[in-house]
Amino acid sequence: MRGQFKFGMAIVAAAVLATPAIAQKSADNLRISMRDALPNIDPYYNNLRTGVVMHHQGWDTLVYRNPDTFKIEPLLATEWKFPDATTIEFTLRPGVKFHDGSPLTADDVVYTLTVAADPASKVSTPANYNWIDKAEKTGDLSVRVKLKRPTPAALDYFALVIPIYPKAYREKVGPEGYAKAPVGAGPYKMTKVEPGVSIDFERFDDYWAGSPKGKPAIKKLSVRFVPDATTEMTELLAQRADWVWNMNPDQFDNINKLPNLTAVRKESMRVGYLALDAAGRTGADNPVTKLKVRQAIWHAIDRQAIADKLVTGGSRVPPAPCFPPQFGCDAEAAVLYDYDPAKAKQLLAEAGYPNGFDLELTSYVLPQWGAAVQNYLQAVGIRAKLNQLQVAALIQRAKAGELRAYLGSWGSYSINDVSAIMPNFFDGGADDYARDPDVIKWLTEGGSSNDAEVRRKAYSAAIHRITEQAYWAPLHTYVTTYGYSKTLDFTPYADELPRFYLAKWK
């Protein structure tokens, strides 16, 4: 297969060399190709990284996090203050317009926060909003937000995952109508949305002056969703796309040999993981409910080899179930598992599976990475059958409690605090396959205090238990690999948010 790929690359490279660059600079249209199709573009009703990327182009939030310094800066709010540990008061920017021409007011902010925090709204990632108690209008351009508990990372959440709805428009068209024809207040407006197929953006000429996002230099963005990495690469090589990301790292050097394309790498806050059904949601007596089986699985996988040889680019193996620099990600609290196939076989025998067992391993990560995990498990007797799914399909099955073992990734919505990763998988909700009451308690304690030491102690206890019980294996950090036209001036950032509104043609 590797030889076939190199041969195909040579043919495509020759074709590219023989034709002039046809990037869409002349049409002022940046053509973006992505996997992970969005069935719903509404920011609160998808938890895909693709969705986060889209909403940062088309919507604005109350505050902005500088991608270079991570400092919080004004955006839709000009100022904010904390009268007490559970209250934030925002002053809104006058003169801001939504894409339909309506003005931003306090009513829009109150409406948005009410929808996000209401359990009946069934947003995709409740942990991002369940710390909000209520929002109150205190003036036409002022809002008071009451929190259920102290939330040290609150402004990061406001910057990254709380885009503002236009109340009147969304109430008029309803949630389904809004998903088909969304309106925001961001630098780009959405002109056409075909769920799961494509999204077209156009520069919003009435975008407010002085925004840290700036006025976009590129007039149009055309986002097209493709089914797999091979199709995505074909689009780039055939010059039907100007920008792709998360491509197979094996292709990095080949792309950089082409005269019209460039490839760059940037480590992101994303963590690849293996989730195991310790709680028995797929069956009370399934093998992975047994501790020694889960420990055997951890010992069976050479995570360092995957990071070094498959992910490449400086990928790391996180000791704890979080991104290493995040607040509260205490590596010293983690129980470590070295690569030891003999130990894995011994543990399987002790658990009552001397001849191994059959296991469905579901995945949406690159097939080569999933195949590596599959091979490591098979080497110790676990007959893993790899079931490759689209992201949305896997997430649906995961939330329904149908997956015994699955491979995925989590980018913490780029929030540099473990409250953005561990509660999603261990708070007793739809994504929790451990259902450990002590872990739930510790994560609640860690997320309910402004005292840094109290938080660290609680998160460290949770990390120790999660790793001791081998609930959820952090496999590697992601190094995002980008490929794009050399006519494009694009800067990648560590928070894994492509800012197309800052890009321009050379």
N, C-alpha and C positions, 0 to 999 in steps of 0.2 A: 504493500500500500504506500509506503513512504517513497519508493522509487516511482510509482505511478503518479504521485502528487508532484514530484520534482519534474517529471516529464511534461505533465500538464502545465505547470508553471512556465516552463521554457517556451511552450507553444504560445501561451497567452502573452508572455513577455515579448515575444517576437511580433505578435500582432499589435501590441501597444506601441512598440518601437516604430512600427511601420505606419502608424496613423498619428495625426496631430492631436494634441490635447483638446478634449471637448468638454472640459468642466464648464459649469454653467455660470461662469463669471460674466460672460457677455449678456446673459439674461438676468443677472443679479438674483439668481435663484440657487440657494445652497441645497443640494439634494442629499438627504440623510437616509441611510439604510440601517434598520435596526431589527434584531430579533426581539422576542418578548413583546408580542403584539398586545396592544391595549384594547380590551373589550369595552372599557369605559374610561374616558379621558377625565371625568370628574375627579379632582385630586383626592377627594375623601373616600372614593369608592374603588381605588386600586392601591395595591401596596408594591407595585413593581417599580424598579429604578427608572424604567422608561417613563412611567407616569410622573415621577418626581422631576425628571428632566423637562418634560413637557410643561408642567405647571410653572416652573421657574421662567419659562419663556413667555407664557400667556397670562400669568396672574402675578400680582404683587402681594407681599405680606406686610405686616405692620413694621417690621424691622428687617434689616439686611445684615448678613454676616460677611464681612470682608473676606474674600477667598485667600488673600495673602497673609493677613494678620489674625483672622478669626475674631476680630473685634466687631461688636454689635454697633451698627450705625442706623440712623433714621431712614425710613422708607415711607410707607403710608402714614406712619406716626412720626411727628417731629420731635416729640419728647415723651418720656415715661418716668414714673417714680413708683417707689414701693413704700406706701404709708405704714405698712406692717408686713409681717412675713407671709401673709396669704392674700395680699391685695396688690394689684398693679393698676395704675391709672395712666391711660394713654391719651395724648393730645393728637388729633388727626390733622393731616395736611390739608389745607384748603385748596380748592381748584383742581383736584384730581378727578378725571373722568374715566368711567368704564368704557368699554368698546362700543356700547350702544349709545354713548353720549350722556348717560345719566351721571350725576355727581356722586362722589363718595361721601357718605355721611355716617354718623354713629349707628344708624339703624342697620346699615349693611354689616358692620362689625359685630353688633349684638346678634343679629340673625345668624351669621356664620358660626360664631362660637356656640350658640345655642344648638345648632344642628350638629356640630362636631362632638359636643359633649353629651348629647342625649343618647342613652343606650338604645332607644327605640329607632334611632337613625341608622343603626347597624353599619357604621363606618368600617372600613377594612382593617384599620389598625387602632383599636380602642385605646391601647396603652399610650398612644401619642396625645390623647385628649382627656383621658379619664381623671386627670388631676384638676381639671377646670370644673368649678362649681356652677358659676353663672356669670353672665355679663350684663351690665346695666348702663343705660344711656344717661350720661350726666350733663349733656349739652349736645348741640348739633354736631360738634366735632370733638367730643370727648366721651370716653368710655371707661368704666371701672370694671375690672375683672376680678372676681373672687375665686380663690383657689381652695380646693378641698384640703390641701396640705401644703406645707412649704415645698417648693419645687425649684431647686437651685438651677436647673437647666432650662427654666421656663422661656427665657428670651431666645435660646437656641431653637426651641420648638416653634416659637412664634416666627422666627426667621426662616425656618426650613420646611415646616409641614403645615402651616396654617395660612394658606392663601385666602383672600377675602372674596366672598360671593357678592354679586349685586342682588340685593334682597328682592326688589320689585320684579326684576326680570325672571329670576329663578322661581319665585312664587307663581308668576304668570304662566310659565311654560312647564313647570313641574320638573322633578328630578330626571325623568326620562327625556323630556324635551331639552333640558339643559345639557345632558350628556351628548345629544346629537348636534346642538348648536350652542356651545359654551361661550360665555362672555366673561372676561376678566378685566383687570386694569393694568396688565403688564405691557412690556415694550412691543410684543407682537400680539396681533389679534388672530383668532382662529377663523379661517374663511371656509374651510370644508373639513368635515370629520366623517370618515367611514370607519366605524368601529372594527378594530382588528385588521384594518387594511391600510389606511393612510390618514395623515393629518396635514393640512396645508395652513401655513401661517403667512401673514403679511405685516410689514412694519406698521405700527399704530402711530399715525402722524400726530395725533393729539396726546401722545404720551407726555407726562409732565416733565418740564425742564428741570435739570439739576439732579435727577435720580442717579445714585451710584451705579445703576445698571447702564446709564447712558442711553442715547438714542441709537438704535441699531444701524450699523453701516450697511448691512446686507438687507435688501428689500424683502425677499421671500425665502421661506424655508419650506421644503417639500419632504416630509417624513414618510417613508414607505416601510412597511413591515414585511419581513421575509421569513420563511419557515425555519431556516437553519443556517449554520455558519458557512457552509459551502456556497449556498445561493448568495449570501451576503458578500462573500469574497468575489464571486463571479461578477456581481454588480459593480464592485469597485474596479476590478481589473478591466472590465468592458467599458468603463467610463460612463456607466449609467447612474453611478452614485459618486458623490464628492467626498463623503465622510462616512466611516464606519468605526465601531469600537468593539472591544471584547473579542477580537479575532483570535484565532489559534496562534499562540506565541511562536510556533514553528515557522510561521509565515513572515515573521518580523524582518529577517535579513533579506528574504526574497523581495519584499515590498520596497525596501530601501535601495534595491538594485535597479528599480524602474525609474525612468527619467521624469515621469510626470507625477509620481506619488512619493509620499514620505510616511514613515511609521515612527511613533514615539511611545515610550512607556512611562507610567506614573503609578507608584503604589497608591492604593486607595484604602479607605477604611472598611472595605468589604472583607468578610470572613467566610470562607467556604466551610461547610459543616456536614456532619452525618448525624441525623436525628434517629433515635431508636425508641421503639414503643415500650418503654419500661413500665408504663401504667397499665398495659394490657388493653388498650382501646380497640385493638384488632382481634382480641381474644385473650381471655384471662390467663391461659396457660401457654401462651406462645413462647418460644425459646428466649426471645430478647427481654422477657420480663425477669429473667434470671440474671443476677448480678455477674456471676462468673462468665456467662456468655457475653455480656456487654464488655466486660474487661478483656475477654479473649479477642473480641472484635477490635478494640483499641490497640492491643498488642500486635494484631495481625497486619495492620496497615503501616507501611513505611511512609509516614507523612512528610518527612524531610526529603525523601526522594521525589515525591510528588511536587513539593514546593520548588526543589532545585532543578528537576529535569523536565517537568511538564509546565508548571506555571511560569517559572524562570523570572528573570528581571529583578531579583532580590526579594522574592516572596519569602515570608517567615512562617514558622509553625507557632501559633499562639498557645502558650501553656494553659491559659484560662479561656472560658467560653465568651470572649469579648475581644475587641481590637486593642492590642497592647497599650497604646498611649491614652485610651479613654480613662476618665476619672473612675476610680473604683476597680479597675481591672488588675487585681492583685495576683501577679504570677506566683508569688511565694505561697499563696494559699492553695494553689492547685496541686492535686495529686498527679504525678507524672507517669506516663506509660511509654516505655521505650519500645522500639520495634523488635519483637521477640516471637517469631512464629512458633518456636518450640513451646514457649510459655503459653501461647494461645491454644495450641493443641492440648496441652495439659489441662488448662482451665475448661475447655470444652468437654474433655473426658470426665472431669470432676463434676461438671454440671449435668452429666448424664447423656452427653452426645459424643461418644468416642468416635462415631462414624460421621459426625457432622449433621447437617440438616439442610433443607431447602429454604431459600429466602428470596422473596421479591425485593430487589433493590431498585427503587424508583428514583429518577434523576431528571433534572433539567440543565445540569451543567454540561460543559463540553463533553461529547461522547468519549474522547480519549481519557479524560479524567475519571469519568465514571467507570470505564473499562479497567483502569488501573486499580481502583478500589475493588471491583469485582474480582480481578485476578488475585489480589492479595487475600481476599476472603476464601476463594476457591482453593488456594494453596494450603490452607489450614483445615479444609474439609467443609467449609460453609458453601453450599452450592448456590451461589447468588445468581439470579437471573435478572439482568439489567433491563429495566423498562424505561425507555427514554420518552419523556412527555414534554409538551410545551409548558412554559412556566404557569400560565393561568390554570391549565388543567391540573397540574400537580398541586398547586395551592388549594384548589377546590377540594381535592381528595384529602389533602393533609388536614385541612380545617374540619373535615367531616370525620376525622379519626380513622381513616381507612388504610394508612400507610404503616407498615411494620418497620421499614428502614428506608430513609430517603436522603438524597444528596441535594443540598441547596446552598444558597449564599444569602448573607444579610449585610446590608451596608449602613445600618443604624441611621438611615436618613441623613447621614453625615453629621450626626450629633455626637460630640466628643465626650460622652458620658454613658456609663454602662446602663443607665435607665432607658437607653434607646435600643438596647439589644436583649438583655437578659429577661426583663419582664415579658417581652413578647413571647418567649418560649417557655416561661416558667411561672406564669401568674394564674394558672388554673383555667385559662381561656382556651380558645379553639386550637391554638398552635402548641399547647402544652401536652407533651407525651410523657411527662414525668409525674405530674400531679402530686408533688411532694409538699405537704402543708408547711413544713419548716422553711423550705426554700421560698414559698409564697410569702410567709411571714417576714423573712429577712429582707426580701426585695421590697416589700411594703415599707419596712422600717428605713431602708436605705433611701427610698424615694420620698420620705415624709419628714425630712429634717434638713435644716440649713447648716447643721453642725458637721463639718467635714469628717471629723473622727468618728462620729456616730455612723455616718454613711459608710466610711471605709470598713469599719468593723462588721456591719451588717452584710455588705457586699462580699467581704472576704469569707464570711461564714457560708454564704450561698455558693460561692465558687468552690470552696472545699467540698461541700456536700455534692454538688453537681459532678465534679470530677471524681470524687471518691466512689460515687455510684455509677459513673460512666454513662450518664444519661444522654449526653450530647457532645459529640467529638468535634472540636475545632480542628480543621484539617490544615488550612493554610490561609494566609492573607492573599488578596487579589492584587495583581499588578495589571492595571488596565492598559491594554495595548490599543492604540489608535492608528488608523490608516486613513490618509486623506490627500486630496489634491495639493500639489505644490503651489497652486495659485491661491491657496487659502492661508491666511494668517490666523492661526488658532492656538490658544494656550490651554493645556490641560491643568487641572488643579487636583490637589490631594483629596478634596472632599467628593470626588467622583461626580461633579456636576458640570457637564459641558455648558459653558455660557455662550451660546451662539449670538446673543445680543452684544457680546464684546468682540466677536470675530469680524474679520474684514477681508476683502480681497487684496492681494498684493499688487 
